Amino acid sequence: MIRKIVGYIACVVFVVIGVDANAQTSQQIGVATSVEKWITTTFGKGKTPPFSFVYGGEHSQQFIRKWRHSIEKKGEIDGVAEYVVTYSDKTTGLKVDCSIKGFQEFGAVEWVLYFTNTGSENTPQITQVKTVDYTALSVKSGDFKVLHALGSNHDRADFRPMLTSVTEAQPLSMSPVSGRSSDTSAFPFFNVVTPDSKGIVVAVGWTGTWFADLTAPSVKSINLAAGMKRMDLHLYPNETIRTPLVAMLFWQGEDYMAGNNTFRRFVLKHHTHKPTEEYASYSPMCGGLDWGDPAPCNEYGCLTEEYAVALIKRYKMFGLQPEVIWLDAGWYEGAGGPSGSWWNSVGSWVADKERFPRGLKPLADATHSIGAKFMVWFEPERVFDGSLLMKEHPEWLLKVYAGNNLLDLGNKEALEWLCEYIGDFIQENGIDYYRQDFNMPIDCYWEKYDEPNRIGMKEIRHIEGLYAYWDYLLERFPGLMIDNCASGGRRIDLETTSRSIPLWRTDYQYGEVNGYQCHTYALNFFLPLHGTGTYGMDNYGVRSSMSSATVCNWEITSQRMTIPGMKSVMQQFVELRPYYLEDYYPLTGLQDHTPDTVWLAYQLNRPSDDTGIVMAFRRKDNQQPEIEVQLRGLQSEATYEVINVDTKEVFSMTGEALMAGLKLRLESPYSSLLLKYSIVK
């Protein structure tokens, strides 16, 4: 089924019609017959490329075609062609390398710019860098719409999707707050939908402050510009910087979810680190170790080796099989006991000797003995006053406010130390998976320490250092998985998804399940891999928390839990997880799903085996026992058997009928419905 869809859309051809005054490159939108031809044409000699910058006060559109140009194919692996296109200014020595990848299967291209000063003097100022500067043209006149989303702000509306019209009078500008790429105001994934049923899914890979501006100068065109928000700098001799990565996936179809679902598959295949090829290895079911010690203990500050090992043994005793045992914050020096705090001890990455006299290795050994992986929490970039790192290497830290300091990953000595120290710690303690948090705004530190006329350099070097650090860990430990938190989902972008998974996607109220429904519904538009906590055992709560990964936050020593109940939840997750890795369809539209008065329903369709599920929730204040939804992505002529998992009711309908309208009914508020369907062979 997937091959048929891709084969169909790949027959549409890009028409390059030249350059207009609105952007560097203008093209009639469509899916390229050959992405390699698109690359060599769009970035060819004599063409103005689809990026721009201002150099020494002059816009690149005025000079880029006069610079020395070369294009080289670097290779092709698994259908991914790689090119480097170089533009060189012989007068000042500035060289711009555009590293490009083309993904034929998905009709996608992506690139990142590198600026290098090959001269002997400082370059003129480089500013207004747009990694992509592109105008998409529509055959038909009409409204251009952008499907985009909020970032994370520990709110029920986290990642809320919106469809916004973009016109000449109503542009759309997106950028996150505080220097984290998906913090509060914007999410670096969006779908540009044209009036002629085509579009571009755009993703920005930059774990700092990116921007995306969309304007529609006419009823047949929309301009896209994206890059790093703060950059006004010159380069020293022999100095190189990189820009954000930008990906564009071209699609066509009456339903914009055709683009979103192709993008989900693209992310899973080309922007997901897989320790093994089994989905369970990178979309795990996790179990924890902390069951709410009495105040003022917080996080894992009162956990001991003996108690942790005993809890791990409980999992085995009860026949529960988590795939990961999760040790969160508070295991290090300064965080221990009722008087300690996980928050103000970061920077002391030594296991608390009183509680863990043999380090964390005994916990890892116990975890491995039950067939699970061991994951440990770190927050290396935030260094608190009085911590070991603050005392030993204050020269590596950037300071703005009392308390939190930033470990400068642009400092080569600091970066090398971090790589080796944490790498050795992982190895010595038998850690399988690495969890990285980051609980502070960062942009104010970069801004304070930028040199004059070098605005943006601290941000660039820090982000480059972050990627180098994660790449070091992944290279040193090929089986490692990185969990990306950052106050819950505030650093999700194309570069981080390539290296990590947000297993804890938001710090919204722990266990408030209606919010969890909203987050699953929203994030699934663009990303197949993400997780949250499961707290209870009731169907409504468990299904509300369901996604491709989960964290079982149970008090396994409490009478409030039952062993059969916990086993049942784990079994449900294992059965349903594969559905989250293929196609997604939101069945209750783009309404505001945050109130307790609504229904929320979505469909997960598996073209790989012609099966799927429908998950629906009737909130507690909803007065409507029945709604009608239209399923999508089915084969019209096929007959499907549909099973209500709760009532065991079985009925058959054609794909055409299911897509025309399916009634969902729940007699009581605060209840859920799960349907499974498959083609009748």
Rosetta blueprint (number, residue, H / E / L):
1 M L
2 I H
3 R H
4 K H
5 I H
6 V H
7 G H
8 Y H
9 I H
10 A L
11 C L
12 V L
13 V L
14 F L
15 V E
16 V E
17 I L
18 G L
19 V L
20 D L
21 A L
22 N L
23 A L
24 Q L
25 T E
26 S E
27 Q E
28 Q E
29 I L
30 G L
31 V L
32 A L
33 T L
34 S L
35 V H
36 E H
37 K H
38 W H
39 I H
40 T H
41 T H
42 T H
43 F L
44 G L
45 K L
46 G L
47 K L
48 T L
49 P L
50 P L
51 F L
52 S E
53 F E
54 V E
55 Y E
56 G L
57 G L
58 E E
59 H E
60 S H
61 Q H
62 Q H
63 F L
64 I H
65 R H
66 K H
67 W L
68 R E
69 H E
70 S E
71 I E
72 E E
73 K E
74 K E
75 G E
76 E E
77 I E
78 D L
79 G L
80 V E
81 A E
82 E E
83 Y E
84 V E
85 V E
86 T E
87 Y E
88 S E
89 D L
90 K L
91 T L
92 T L
93 G L
94 L E
95 K E
96 V E
97 D E
98 C E
99 S E
100 I E
101 K E
102 G E
103 F E
104 Q H
105 E H
106 F H
107 G L
108 A E
109 V E
110 E E
111 W E
112 V E
113 L E
114 Y E
115 F E
116 T E
117 N E
118 T L
119 G L
120 S L
121 E L
122 N L
123 T L
124 P L
125 Q L
126 I E
127 T E
128 Q E
129 V E
130 K E
131 T L
132 V E
133 D E
134 Y E
135 T E
136 A E
137 L E
138 S L
139 V L
140 K L
141 S L
142 G L
143 D L
144 F E
145 K E
146 V E
147 L E
148 H E
149 A E
150 L L
151 G L
152 S E
153 N L
154 H L
155 D L
156 R L
157 A L
158 D L
159 F L
160 R L
161 P E
162 M E
163 L E
164 T E
165 S E
166 V E
167 T L
168 E L
169 A L
170 Q L
171 P L
172 L E
173 S E
174 M E
175 S L
176 P L
177 V L
178 S L
179 G L
180 R L
181 S L
182 S L
183 D E
184 T L
185 S L
186 A L
187 F L
188 P L
189 F E
190 F E
191 N E
192 V E
193 V E
194 T L
195 P L
196 D L
197 S L
198 K E
199 G E
200 I E
201 V E
202 V E
203 A E
204 V E
205 G E
206 W L
207 T L
208 G L
209 T L
210 W E
211 F E
212 A E
213 D E
214 L E
215 T E
216 A E
217 P E
218 S E
219 V L
220 K L
221 S E
222 I E
223 N E
224 L E
225 A E
226 A E
227 G E
228 M E
229 K L
230 R L
231 M L
232 D E
233 L E
234 H L
235 L L
236 Y L
237 P L
238 N L
239 E L
240 T E
241 I E
242 R E
243 T L
244 P L
245 L E
246 V E
247 A E
248 M E
249 L E
250 F E
251 W E
252 Q E
253 G L
254 E L
255 D L
256 Y L
257 M H
258 A H
259 G H
260 N H
261 N H
262 T H
263 F H
264 R H
265 R H
266 F H
267 V H
268 L H
269 K H
270 H H
271 H L
272 T L
273 H L
274 K L
275 P L
276 T L
277 E L
278 E L
279 Y H
280 A H
281 S H
282 Y H
283 S L
284 P L
285 M E
286 C E
287 G E
288 G E
289 L L
290 D L
291 W L
292 G L
293 D L
294 P L
295 A L
296 P L
297 C L
298 N L
299 E L
300 Y L
301 G L
302 C L
303 L L
304 T L
305 E H
306 E H
307 Y H
308 A H
309 V H
310 A H
311 L H
312 I H
313 K H
314 R H
315 Y H
316 K H
317 M H
318 F L
319 G L
320 L L
321 Q L
322 P L
323 E L
324 V E
325 I E
326 W E
327 L E
328 D L
329 A L
330 G L
331 W L
332 Y E
333 E L
334 G L
335 A L
336 G L
337 G L
338 P L
339 S L
340 G L
341 S L
342 W L
343 W H
344 N H
345 S H
346 V L
347 G L
348 S L
349 W L
350 V L
351 A E
352 D L
353 K L
354 E L
355 R L
356 F L
357 P L
358 R L
359 G L
360 L L
361 K H
362 P H
363 L H
364 A H
365 D H
366 A H
367 T H
368 H H
369 S H
370 I L
371 G L
372 A L
373 K E
374 F E
375 M E
376 V E
377 W E
378 F E
379 E L
380 P L
381 E L
382 R E
383 V E
384 F E
385 D L
386 G L
387 S L
388 L H
389 L H
390 M H
391 K H
392 E H
393 H L
394 P H
395 E H
396 W H
397 L E
398 L E
399 K E
400 V L
401 Y L
402 A L
403 G L
404 N E
405 N E
406 L E
407 L E
408 D L
409 L L
410 G L
411 N L
412 K H
413 E H
414 A H
415 L H
416 E H
417 W H
418 L H
419 C H
420 E H
421 Y H
422 I H
423 G H
424 D H
425 F H
426 I H
427 Q H
428 E H
429 N L
430 G L
431 I L
432 D L
433 Y E
434 Y E
435 R E
436 Q E
437 D L
438 F L
439 N L
440 M L
441 P L
442 I L
443 D H
444 C H
445 Y H
446 W H
447 E H
448 K H
449 Y H
450 D L
451 E L
452 P L
453 N L
454 R E
455 I E
456 G L
457 M H
458 K H
459 E H
460 I H
461 R H
462 H H
463 I H
464 E H
465 G H
466 L H
467 Y H
468 A H
469 Y H
470 W H
471 D H
472 Y H
473 L H
474 L H
475 E H
476 R H
477 F L
478 P L
479 G L
480 L L
481 M E
482 I E
483 D E
484 N E
485 C L
486 A H
487 S H
488 G H
489 G H
490 R L
491 R L
492 I L
493 D L
494 L H
495 E H
496 T H
497 T H
498 S L
499 R L
500 S E
501 I E
502 P L
503 L L
504 W L
505 R L
506 T L
507 D L
508 Y L
509 Q L
510 Y L
511 G L
512 E L
513 V H
514 N H
515 G H
516 Y H
517 Q H
518 C H
519 H H
520 T H
521 Y H
522 A H
523 L H
524 N L
525 F L
526 F L
527 L L
528 P L
529 L L
530 H L
531 G E
532 T E
533 G E
534 T E
535 Y L
536 G L
537 M L
538 D L
539 N H
540 Y H
541 G H
542 V H
543 R H
544 S H
545 S L
546 M L
547 S L
548 S L
549 A E
550 T E
551 V E
552 C E
553 N L
554 W L
555 E L
556 I L
557 T L
558 S L
559 Q L
560 R L
561 M L
562 T L
563 I H
564 P H
565 G H
566 M H
567 K H
568 S H
569 V H
570 M H
571 Q H
572 Q H
573 F H
574 V H
575 E H
576 L H
577 R H
578 P H
579 Y H
580 Y H
581 L H
582 E L
583 D E
584 Y E
585 Y E
586 P E
587 L L
588 T L
589 G L
590 L L
591 Q L
592 D L
593 H L
594 T L
595 P L
596 D L
597 T L
598 V L
599 W E
600 L E
601 A E
602 Y E
603 Q E
604 L E
605 N E
606 R E
607 P L
608 S L
609 D L
610 D L
611 T E
612 G E
613 I E
614 V E
615 M E
616 A E
617 F E
618 R E
619 R L
620 K L
621 D L
622 N L
623 Q L
624 Q L
625 P L
626 E E
627 I E
628 E E
629 V E
630 Q L
631 L L
632 R L
633 G L
634 L L
635 Q L
636 S L
637 E L
638 A L
639 T E
640 Y E
641 E E
642 V E
643 I E
644 N E
645 V L
646 D L
647 T L
648 K L
649 E L
650 V E
651 F E
652 S E
653 M E
654 T E
655 G H
656 E H
657 A H
658 L H
659 M H
660 A H
661 G L
662 L E
663 K E
664 L E
665 R E
666 L L
667 E L
668 S L
669 P L
670 Y L
671 S E
672 S E
673 L E
674 L E
675 L E
676 K E
677 Y E
678 S E
679 I E
680 V L
681 K L
